[in-house]
């Protein structure tokens, strides 16, 4: 997974939720449990296969559906400028 969190955002665990804050406009986002897990794997620069195994060990999820959901999640965070492809942050 070749994505990074943009420098305009701070990511923190607060009360078992992952909170993402834009330091420029104070907009903030919270993620559900799976989104939290995905973003942690992205931040830790883990491989996609490691993420998939972790998600499948914690949730009942079909691999094909997860791949679609993962791409949608990354596309949404990228559209909000929270994530960028590595090397472009």
VMD Tcl script that builds the backbone (N, CA, C; Angstrom):
set m [mol new atoms 267]
animate dup $m
set s [atomselect $m all]
$s set {name element resname resid chain x y z} {
  {N N UNK 1 A 0.859 -1.163 0.000}
  {CA C UNK 1 A 0.000 0.000 0.000}
  {C C UNK 1 A 0.901 1.220 0.000}
  {N N UNK 2 A 0.854 1.912 -1.039}
  {CA C UNK 2 A 1.779 3.003 -1.250}
  {C C UNK 2 A 1.100 4.355 -1.085}
  {N N UNK 3 A 0.557 4.582 0.103}
  {CA C UNK 3 A -0.109 5.844 0.405}
  {C C UNK 3 A 0.448 6.421 1.697}
  {N N UNK 4 A 0.358 7.743 1.809}
  {CA C UNK 4 A 0.776 8.420 3.033}
  {C C UNK 4 A -0.301 9.433 3.425}
  {N N UNK 5 A -0.359 9.734 4.715}
  {CA C UNK 5 A -1.254 10.774 5.200}
  {C C UNK 5 A -0.604 12.117 4.894}
  {N N UNK 6 A -1.355 13.029 4.299}
  {CA C UNK 6 A -0.819 14.347 3.966}
  {C C UNK 6 A -0.427 15.112 5.226}
  {N N UNK 7 A 0.575 15.946 5.099}
  {CA C UNK 7 A 1.104 16.680 6.246}
  {C C UNK 7 A 0.121 17.691 6.837}
  {N N UNK 8 A -0.957 18.005 6.117}
  {CA C UNK 8 A -1.967 18.932 6.630}
  {C C UNK 8 A -2.950 18.259 7.585}
  {N N UNK 9 A -2.763 16.966 7.838}
  {CA C UNK 9 A -3.676 16.214 8.685}
  {C C UNK 9 A -2.940 15.581 9.859}
  {N N UNK 10 A -3.629 15.568 10.988}
  {CA C UNK 10 A -3.133 14.889 12.190}
  {C C UNK 10 A -4.069 13.710 12.428}
  {N N UNK 11 A -3.483 12.555 12.702}
  {CA C UNK 11 A -4.264 11.355 12.969}
  {C C UNK 11 A -3.986 10.929 14.398}
  {N N UNK 12 A -5.062 10.753 15.186}
  {CA C UNK 12 A -4.917 10.371 16.597}
  {C C UNK 12 A -5.982 9.355 16.981}
  {N N UNK 13 A -5.595 8.450 17.881}
  {CA C UNK 13 A -6.550 7.542 18.512}
  {C C UNK 13 A -7.135 8.257 19.715}
  {N N UNK 14 A -8.443 8.385 19.736}
  {CA C UNK 14 A -9.125 9.021 20.867}
  {C C UNK 14 A -10.316 8.135 21.232}
  {N N UNK 15 A -10.272 7.609 22.442}
  {CA C UNK 15 A -11.360 6.775 22.952}
  {C C UNK 15 A -11.771 5.688 21.961}
  {N N UNK 16 A -10.810 4.895 21.526}
  {CA C UNK 16 A -11.044 3.761 20.624}
  {C C UNK 16 A -11.540 4.158 19.236}
  {N N UNK 17 A -11.392 5.414 18.868}
  {CA C UNK 17 A -11.731 5.858 17.522}
  {C C UNK 17 A -10.531 6.573 16.932}
  {N N UNK 18 A -10.413 6.459 15.648}
  {CA C UNK 18 A -9.363 7.181 14.955}
  {C C UNK 18 A -9.946 8.495 14.472}
  {N N UNK 19 A -9.310 9.597 14.863}
  {CA C UNK 19 A -9.770 10.930 14.485}
  {C C UNK 19 A -8.718 11.543 13.570}
  {N N UNK 20 A -9.190 12.112 12.477}
  {CA C UNK 20 A -8.322 12.761 11.498}
  {C C UNK 20 A -8.720 14.228 11.470}
  {N N UNK 21 A -7.757 15.122 11.724}
  {CA C UNK 21 A -8.044 16.554 11.780}
  {C C UNK 21 A -7.207 17.280 10.732}
  {N N UNK 22 A -7.871 18.122 9.950}
  {CA C UNK 22 A -7.183 18.991 9.008}
  {C C UNK 22 A -6.717 20.219 9.790}
  {N N UNK 23 A -5.415 20.430 9.857}
  {CA C UNK 23 A -4.886 21.535 10.669}
  {C C UNK 23 A -5.131 22.903 10.032}
  {N N UNK 24 A -5.510 22.931 8.764}
  {CA C UNK 24 A -5.756 24.208 8.092}
  {C C UNK 24 A -7.163 24.748 8.320}
  {N N UNK 25 A -8.145 23.847 8.344}
  {CA C UNK 25 A -9.528 24.329 8.467}
  {C C UNK 25 A -10.282 23.705 9.643}
  {N N UNK 26 A -9.605 22.889 10.441}
  {CA C UNK 26 A -10.167 22.254 11.640}
  {C C UNK 26 A -11.292 21.263 11.341}
  {N N UNK 27 A -11.478 20.882 10.077}
  {CA C UNK 27 A -12.429 19.820 9.774}
  {C C UNK 27 A -11.875 18.521 10.345}
  {N N UNK 28 A -12.779 17.707 10.865}
  {CA C UNK 28 A -12.306 16.437 11.384}
  {C C UNK 28 A -13.194 15.299 10.916}
  {N N UNK 29 A -12.603 14.122 10.907}
  {CA C UNK 29 A -13.267 12.919 10.443}
  {C C UNK 29 A -13.017 11.822 11.466}
  {N N UNK 30 A -13.997 10.953 11.635}
  {CA C UNK 30 A -13.798 9.760 12.455}
  {C C UNK 30 A -14.054 8.554 11.565}
  {N N UNK 31 A -13.408 7.452 11.895}
  {CA C UNK 31 A -13.536 6.247 11.101}
  {C C UNK 31 A -14.180 5.139 11.909}
  {N N UNK 32 A -14.886 4.258 11.212}
  {CA C UNK 32 A -15.414 3.082 11.887}
  {C C UNK 32 A -14.269 2.096 12.142}
  {N N UNK 33 A -14.581 0.974 12.737}
  {CA C UNK 33 A -13.549 0.038 13.164}
  {C C UNK 33 A -12.707 -0.487 11.996}
  {N N UNK 34 A -13.344 -0.811 10.890}
  {CA C UNK 34 A -12.580 -1.307 9.739}
  {C C UNK 34 A -11.755 -0.182 9.118}
  {N N UNK 35 A -12.334 1.010 9.000}
  {CA C UNK 35 A -11.575 2.153 8.487}
  {C C UNK 35 A -10.377 2.452 9.347}
  {N N UNK 36 A -10.552 2.347 10.655}
  {CA C UNK 36 A -9.463 2.541 11.611}
  {C C UNK 36 A -8.338 1.546 11.334}
  {N N UNK 37 A -8.709 0.284 11.183}
  {CA C UNK 37 A -7.726 -0.769 10.931}
  {C C UNK 37 A -6.982 -0.538 9.616}
  {N N UNK 38 A -7.727 -0.186 8.580}
  {CA C UNK 38 A -7.108 0.066 7.273}
  {C C UNK 38 A -6.106 1.220 7.360}
  {N N UNK 39 A -6.524 2.327 7.967}
  {CA C UNK 39 A -5.630 3.483 8.032}
  {C C UNK 39 A -4.395 3.186 8.874}
  {N N UNK 40 A -4.540 2.434 9.949}
  {CA C UNK 40 A -3.369 2.040 10.737}
  {C C UNK 40 A -2.386 1.249 9.881}
  {N N UNK 41 A -2.892 0.340 9.072}
  {CA C UNK 41 A -2.010 -0.444 8.197}
  {C C UNK 41 A -1.334 0.454 7.168}
  {N N UNK 42 A -2.059 1.413 6.639}
  {CA C UNK 42 A -1.458 2.341 5.669}
  {C C UNK 42 A -0.356 3.158 6.341}
  {N N UNK 43 A -0.633 3.687 7.527}
  {CA C UNK 43 A 0.356 4.500 8.243}
  {C C UNK 43 A 1.603 3.680 8.576}
  {N N UNK 44 A 1.402 2.414 8.927}
  {CA C UNK 44 A 2.527 1.542 9.288}
  {C C UNK 44 A 3.226 0.962 8.060}
  {N N UNK 45 A 2.746 1.339 6.867}
  {CA C UNK 45 A 3.322 0.904 5.597}
  {C C UNK 45 A 3.318 -0.607 5.450}
  {N N UNK 46 A 2.267 -1.257 5.943}
  {CA C UNK 46 A 2.127 -2.705 5.815}
  {C C UNK 46 A 1.704 -3.073 4.401}
  {N N UNK 47 A 1.963 -4.304 4.039}
  {CA C UNK 47 A 1.553 -4.813 2.739}
  {C C UNK 47 A 0.044 -5.055 2.731}
  {N N UNK 48 A -0.548 -4.973 1.558}
  {CA C UNK 48 A -1.987 -5.193 1.417}
  {C C UNK 48 A -2.386 -6.577 1.927}
  {N N UNK 49 A -1.594 -7.597 1.620}
  {CA C UNK 49 A -1.921 -8.964 2.061}
  {C C UNK 49 A -1.971 -9.059 3.583}
  {N N UNK 50 A -1.100 -8.332 4.279}
  {CA C UNK 50 A -1.129 -8.319 5.745}
  {C C UNK 50 A -2.414 -7.669 6.244}
  {N N UNK 51 A -2.828 -6.595 5.600}
  {CA C UNK 51 A -4.081 -5.935 5.946}
  {C C UNK 51 A -5.251 -6.886 5.734}
  {N N UNK 52 A -5.289 -7.539 4.586}
  {CA C UNK 52 A -6.384 -8.451 4.271}
  {C C UNK 52 A -6.480 -9.560 5.315}
  {N N UNK 53 A -5.361 -10.157 5.672}
  {CA C UNK 53 A -5.355 -11.220 6.688}
  {C C UNK 53 A -5.857 -10.694 8.030}
  {N N UNK 54 A -5.426 -9.501 8.397}
  {CA C UNK 54 A -5.844 -8.912 9.672}
  {C C UNK 54 A -7.353 -8.658 9.674}
  {N N UNK 55 A -7.855 -8.096 8.596}
  {CA C UNK 55 A -9.288 -7.813 8.502}
  {C C UNK 55 A -10.083 -9.119 8.539}
  {N N UNK 56 A -9.638 -10.115 7.789}
  {CA C UNK 56 A -10.357 -11.383 7.758}
  {C C UNK 56 A -10.313 -12.107 9.100}
  {N N UNK 57 A -9.269 -11.864 9.888}
  {CA C UNK 57 A -9.201 -12.512 11.203}
  {C C UNK 57 A -10.139 -11.850 12.212}
  {N N UNK 58 A -10.539 -10.621 11.941}
  {CA C UNK 58 A -11.370 -9.869 12.890}
  {C C UNK 58 A -12.816 -9.698 12.441}
  {N N UNK 59 A -13.062 -9.801 11.156}
  {CA C UNK 59 A -14.398 -9.561 10.613}
  {C C UNK 59 A -14.727 -10.630 9.580}
  {N N UNK 60 A -16.003 -10.920 9.434}
  {CA C UNK 60 A -16.431 -11.810 8.359}
  {C C UNK 60 A -16.521 -10.968 7.099}
  {N N UNK 61 A -15.555 -11.149 6.236}
  {CA C UNK 61 A -15.518 -10.323 5.030}
  {C C UNK 61 A -15.013 -11.163 3.862}
  {N N UNK 62 A -15.699 -11.032 2.747}
  {CA C UNK 62 A -15.313 -11.696 1.514}
  {C C UNK 62 A -14.154 -10.931 0.884}
  {N N UNK 63 A -13.155 -11.637 0.397}
  {CA C UNK 63 A -11.965 -10.981 -0.153}
  {C C UNK 63 A -12.317 -10.059 -1.321}
  {N N UNK 64 A -13.166 -10.512 -2.217}
  {CA C UNK 64 A -13.528 -9.689 -3.371}
  {C C UNK 64 A -14.243 -8.416 -2.931}
  {N N UNK 65 A -15.189 -8.552 -2.005}
  {CA C UNK 65 A -15.900 -7.378 -1.515}
  {C C UNK 65 A -14.963 -6.433 -0.772}
  {N N UNK 66 A -14.029 -6.998 0.003}
  {CA C UNK 66 A -13.082 -6.145 0.720}
  {C C UNK 66 A -12.221 -5.355 -0.251}
  {N N UNK 67 A -11.780 -5.979 -1.338}
  {CA C UNK 67 A -10.960 -5.271 -2.321}
  {C C UNK 67 A -11.706 -4.063 -2.886}
  {N N UNK 68 A -12.996 -4.246 -3.167}
  {CA C UNK 68 A -13.820 -3.136 -3.669}
  {C C UNK 68 A -13.937 -2.060 -2.595}
  {N N UNK 69 A -14.245 -2.487 -1.369}
  {CA C UNK 69 A -14.410 -1.532 -0.265}
  {C C UNK 69 A -13.108 -0.797 0.035}
  {N N UNK 70 A -11.976 -1.506 -0.028}
  {CA C UNK 70 A -10.672 -0.888 0.222}
  {C C UNK 70 A -10.405 0.207 -0.808}
  {N N UNK 71 A -10.628 -0.101 -2.074}
  {CA C UNK 71 A -10.391 0.883 -3.137}
  {C C UNK 71 A -11.298 2.106 -2.961}
  {N N UNK 72 A -12.544 1.858 -2.583}
  {CA C UNK 72 A -13.484 2.956 -2.352}
  {C C UNK 72 A -13.022 3.819 -1.181}
  {N N UNK 73 A -12.590 3.178 -0.105}
  {CA C UNK 73 A -12.108 3.883 1.085}
  {C C UNK 73 A -10.899 4.764 0.738}
  {N N UNK 74 A -9.933 4.193 0.044}
  {CA C UNK 74 A -8.728 4.948 -0.328}
  {C C UNK 74 A -9.090 6.081 -1.282}
  {N N UNK 75 A -9.979 5.826 -2.215}
  {CA C UNK 75 A -10.403 6.870 -3.161}
  {C C UNK 75 A -11.088 8.021 -2.409}
  {N N UNK 76 A -11.914 7.684 -1.425}
  {CA C UNK 76 A -12.594 8.727 -0.655}
  {C C UNK 76 A -11.600 9.566 0.149}
  {N N UNK 77 A -10.649 8.909 0.819}
  {CA C UNK 77 A -9.654 9.667 1.591}
  {C C UNK 77 A -8.738 10.473 0.679}
  {N N UNK 78 A -8.463 9.954 -0.493}
  {CA C UNK 78 A -7.643 10.686 -1.456}
  {C C UNK 78 A -8.409 11.902 -1.981}
  {N N UNK 79 A -9.700 11.747 -2.229}
  {CA C UNK 79 A -10.493 12.875 -2.734}
  {C C UNK 79 A -10.601 13.991 -1.705}
  {N N UNK 80 A -10.491 13.658 -0.424}
  {CA C UNK 80 A -10.519 14.668 0.644}
  {C C UNK 80 A -9.108 15.173 0.970}
  {N N UNK 81 A -8.119 14.721 0.194}
  {CA C UNK 81 A -6.692 15.082 0.363}
  {C C UNK 81 A -6.116 14.590 1.673}
  {N N UNK 82 A -6.744 13.607 2.294}
  {CA C UNK 82 A -6.186 13.022 3.529}
  {C C UNK 82 A -5.025 12.101 3.169}
  {N N UNK 83 A -5.203 11.327 2.104}
  {CA C UNK 83 A -4.151 10.431 1.626}
  {C C UNK 83 A -3.637 10.905 0.282}
  {N N UNK 84 A -2.376 10.579 0.033}
  {CA C UNK 84 A -1.762 10.790 -1.271}
  {C C UNK 84 A -0.944 9.560 -1.606}
  {N N UNK 85 A -0.774 9.280 -2.889}
  {CA C UNK 85 A 0.162 8.221 -3.225}
  {C C UNK 85 A 1.537 8.565 -2.669}
  {N N UNK 86 A 2.254 7.559 -2.182}
  {CA C UNK 86 A 3.587 7.787 -1.607}
  {C C UNK 86 A 4.453 8.542 -2.601}
  {N N UNK 87 A 5.206 9.506 -2.092}
  {CA C UNK 87 A 6.075 10.312 -2.945}
  {C C UNK 87 A 5.416 11.559 -3.487}
  {N N UNK 88 A 4.090 11.724 -3.243}
  {CA C UNK 88 A 3.381 12.892 -3.761}
  {C C UNK 88 A 2.744 13.723 -2.657}
  {N N UNK 89 A 3.043 13.409 -1.389}
  {CA C UNK 89 A 2.430 14.146 -0.267}
  {C C UNK 89 A 3.039 15.501 -0.130}
}
mol reanalyze $m
mol bondsrecalc $m
mol representation Tube
mol addrep $m
